[in-house]
Amino acid sequence: MATYEKVIRETGRFHVVDADDREGTVVEYTTYFLRLSLHKSYSPKVADVSYRLLDGQLVNRTRAGHFDTGNGLCRFFAVEEGVH
C-alpha cells in the first residue's frame, strides 16, 4: 500500500480592496499529496486550493479577481496579483 504525505503550500497572494476601499491581502494555499517512495519519484497530486485573508478568515474565490466571505457579507476585489 502506498504512503502519502499531505503538504500545504502558499502559492499566491492577491492585494484586494472591499467596497469601502479598505485594503487587505488574500493568500492562496494549495494542498498537495506526495507519494513517498525510497526507490521512485512521483509527481505531486493537487488536492485542493483554498483562500484566506491574512487574519485567517476563509474566503471563496467566486471568479477571477473576486473573493467573498462564506456568508457573502464582505466582497473583495483584486487590484494587484502576485504580491509577495
RAWO-V971982 format. One record per pair of residues at least 24 apart in sequence whose C-alpha atoms are under 10 Angstrom apart, sorted by the first residue. I is the first residue (numbers start at 1). J is the second residue. D is the distance in whole Angstrom. If there is no record, write none. Layout:
[[I | J | D] [I | J | D]]
//
This chain:
[[2 | 35 | 7] [2 | 36 | 7] [2 | 37 | 8] [3 | 33 | 10] [3 | 34 | 8] [3 | 35 | 6] [3 | 36 | 6] [3 | 37 | 8] [4 | 32 | 10] [4 | 33 | 6] [4 | 34 | 5] [4 | 35 | 4] [4 | 36 | 6] [4 | 37 | 9] [4 | 44 | 10] [5 | 32 | 8] [5 | 33 | 6] [5 | 34 | 5] [5 | 35 | 6] [5 | 36 | 7] [5 | 44 | 10] [6 | 31 | 7] [6 | 32 | 6] [6 | 33 | 5] [6 | 34 | 6] [6 | 35 | 9] [6 | 44 | 10] [6 | 45 | 10] [6 | 46 | 10] [6 | 47 | 9] [7 | 31 | 6] [7 | 32 | 5] [7 | 33 | 6] [7 | 34 | 7] [7 | 44 | 9] [7 | 46 | 10] [7 | 47 | 10] [8 | 32 | 6] [8 | 33 | 9] [8 | 46 | 10] [8 | 47 | 10] [8 | 48 | 9] [8 | 49 | 9] [8 | 50 | 10] [9 | 49 | 10] [10 | 49 | 10] [10 | 50 | 10] [10 | 51 | 10] [11 | 49 | 9] [11 | 50 | 10] [11 | 82 | 9] [12 | 51 | 9] [12 | 81 | 8] [12 | 82 | 6] [12 | 83 | 8] [12 | 84 | 8] [13 | 51 | 9] [13 | 52 | 10] [13 | 53 | 10] [13 | 54 | 10] [13 | 78 | 10] [13 | 80 | 9] [13 | 81 | 7] [13 | 82 | 5] [13 | 83 | 5] [13 | 84 | 6] [14 | 51 | 10] [14 | 53 | 10] [14 | 65 | 8] [14 | 77 | 9] [14 | 78 | 6] [14 | 79 | 8] [14 | 80 | 6] [14 | 81 | 5] [14 | 82 | 6] [14 | 83 | 6] [14 | 84 | 9] [15 | 65 | 10] [15 | 76 | 9] [15 | 77 | 8] [15 | 78 | 6] [15 | 79 | 6] [15 | 80 | 5] [15 | 81 | 6] [15 | 82 | 8] [15 | 83 | 7] [15 | 84 | 9] [16 | 53 | 10] [16 | 65 | 8] [16 | 66 | 9] [16 | 67 | 9] [16 | 75 | 10] [16 | 76 | 6] [16 | 77 | 5] [16 | 78 | 4] [16 | 79 | 6] [16 | 80 | 7] [16 | 81 | 9] [17 | 66 | 10] [17 | 67 | 10] [17 | 75 | 8] [17 | 76 | 5] [17 | 77 | 5] [17 | 78 | 7] [17 | 79 | 7] [17 | 80 | 10] [18 | 67 | 9] [18 | 68 | 9] [18 | 74 | 7] [18 | 75 | 6] [18 | 76 | 5] [18 | 77 | 6] [18 | 78 | 9] [19 | 74 | 8] [19 | 75 | 7] [19 | 76 | 7] [19 | 77 | 8] [20 | 76 | 10] [21 | 76 | 9] [21 | 77 | 10] [22 | 76 | 9] [23 | 76 | 9] [23 | 77 | 10] [23 | 78 | 10] [23 | 79 | 10] [24 | 53 | 7] [24 | 54 | 8] [24 | 55 | 9] [24 | 76 | 9] [24 | 77 | 10] [24 | 78 | 9] [25 | 52 | 8] [25 | 53 | 6] [25 | 54 | 6] [25 | 55 | 9] [25 | 76 | 9] [25 | 78 | 9] [25 | 80 | 10] [25 | 81 | 10] [25 | 83 | 9] [25 | 84 | 10] [26 | 51 | 6] [26 | 52 | 5] [26 | 53 | 4] [26 | 54 | 6] [26 | 55 | 9] [26 | 56 | 9] [26 | 57 | 9] [26 | 58 | 9] [26 | 59 | 8] [26 | 61 | 10] [26 | 67 | 8] [26 | 76 | 9] [26 | 77 | 10] [26 | 78 | 9] [26 | 81 | 10] [26 | 83 | 10] [27 | 51 | 6] [27 | 52 | 5] [27 | 53 | 6] [27 | 54 | 7] [27 | 56 | 9] [27 | 58 | 10] [27 | 59 | 10] [27 | 82 | 10] [27 | 83 | 10] [27 | 84 | 10] [28 | 52 | 7] [28 | 53 | 9] [28 | 59 | 10] [28 | 61 | 10]]
//
